[in-house]
Every structure is written in structure tokens, then in C-alpha cells.
Amino acid sequence: QVQLVEAGGGLVQAGGSLRLSCAASGRTFTSFAVGWFRQAPGKERDFVASINWFGGVTTYADSVKGRFTISRDNARKMVYLQMDSLKPEDTAVFYCAVSSTAAQATADIDEYHYWGQGTQVTVSS
């Protein structure tokens, strides 16, 4: 079992930066991939970024490549999403998720079985 708590969301102007964090508890966190997803009002939950179990491999949605960076600290059971050059279309609730089956980074939402409660990110134009 893994519990996840996100933090770091807020209101920022376009072009600004935010750093989201996700604190995990549970023994299996360090063995599996972690991902960030986001959901805008009235839309489906979409993949943003993923990192493999030891942090050496990452994958990103095309819409955030070059602007967002995912990282993890297994010793502290923390995952981060550094978001730079934010755009109004990045406005969404951001969720941290952990897989219980995949060790490699994956964009497949069905591979993620533990979810945080989400943190709101609002980017004003």
C-alpha cells in the first residue's frame, strides 16, 4: 500500500514556474515507476511525465517537453515536478501516481494504482 500527498500548487502568471512535490509512504514506492498526470475541468486525466524506479529514465508528454522536469529521491520517498515557462493551458489539477506493476517509466494510466488527492495549478494570462 502506498499513500501519496501532493503539494506546491498555486496561482502563477504565464511564463512563471512552480515546483510540485509528492510525499510517499509505503515500502513499495522505491521499486516502481512514478508519474504525474493532470486533469482540466471537463476533460480527461492526461499524462504529464513519468520516471522509472531508480530515477534514471524519464518520459514526457509532448506538450510539456523542454518545460517540465520530473525527478525522484527514493531515500526521502519524494517525487518532484519542476514546471517552467508555464502557460494558461497548463491550468489543471495535478496528480502524483505510483505503479504497482511497472518499474519502467510509462505513460499508460492503467499502470498506475495509487493516487494522491491532487493539487491545483492555475496559470493566468
PATOR-453639 format. One line per 10 residues: their letters; for each residue x, y, z of C-alpha. Coordinates in steps of 0.1 Angstrom, whole numbers. Example, Ala and Ser with C-alpha at 12.3 -4.5 7.8 and 13.67 -1.06 7.14 Angstrom:
as) 123,-45,78  137,-11,71
! end
This chain:
qvqlveaggg) 0,0,0  12,35,-9  -1,68,3  7,100,-17  3,136,-7  10,164,-33  19,200,-25  32,231,-43  3,241,-65  -9,276,-67
lvqaggslrl) -16,306,-89  12,318,-112  14,342,-142  22,328,-176  59,323,-180  64,316,-143  75,285,-125  62,261,-99  76,231,-82  52,203,-72
scaasgrtft) 62,177,-47  47,144,-38  54,127,-5  50,89,-5  47,64,23  49,26,19  76,1,13  70,-5,-24  74,31,-36  111,28,-44
sfavgwfrqa) 106,-3,-67  81,12,-92  76,40,-117  60,72,-106  40,96,-128  24,130,-128  -10,134,-145  -33,164,-148  -70,170,-153  -85,202,-165
pgkerdfvas) -122,209,-159  -144,189,-182  -115,169,-196  -100,135,-191  -70,129,-168  -39,132,-191  -3,120,-187  23,146,-180  56,129,-170  69,96,-157
inwfggvtty) 102,84,-141  115,49,-137  122,32,-103  157,45,-98  152,78,-115  175,73,-145  149,73,-172  121,98,-178  93,103,-204  72,134,-210
adsvkgrfti) 40,144,-228  49,164,-260  30,194,-246  55,197,-217  88,186,-231  115,211,-225  95,229,-199  88,203,-171  112,181,-153  103,151,-132
srdnarkmvy) 127,138,-105  126,115,-75  145,110,-43  140,74,-31  158,79,1  133,106,11  104,90,-8  97,122,-27  89,129,-63  91,164,-78
lqmdslkped) 77,181,-109  96,213,-118  74,233,-141  89,263,-160  76,286,-187  40,278,-176  12,285,-200  -25,292,-193  -33,258,-209  -13,241,-181
tavfycavss) -41,250,-157  -53,218,-141  -54,197,-110  -21,178,-109  -19,143,-95  10,121,-84  6,84,-91  27,52,-84  25,20,-102  24,-14,-85
taaqatadid) 34,-33,-116  57,-12,-138  93,-4,-129  100,15,-161  86,49,-169  52,47,-186  25,70,-199  -2,43,-195  -26,55,-169  -38,19,-163
eyhywgqgtq) -3,11,-149  -8,34,-120  -27,21,-90  -20,46,-62  -30,82,-65  -27,114,-45  -56,138,-38  -43,163,-63  -30,199,-62  -45,228,-82
vtvss) -22,247,-106  -37,279,-121  -18,299,-147  -31,333,-155  -25,351,-188
! end
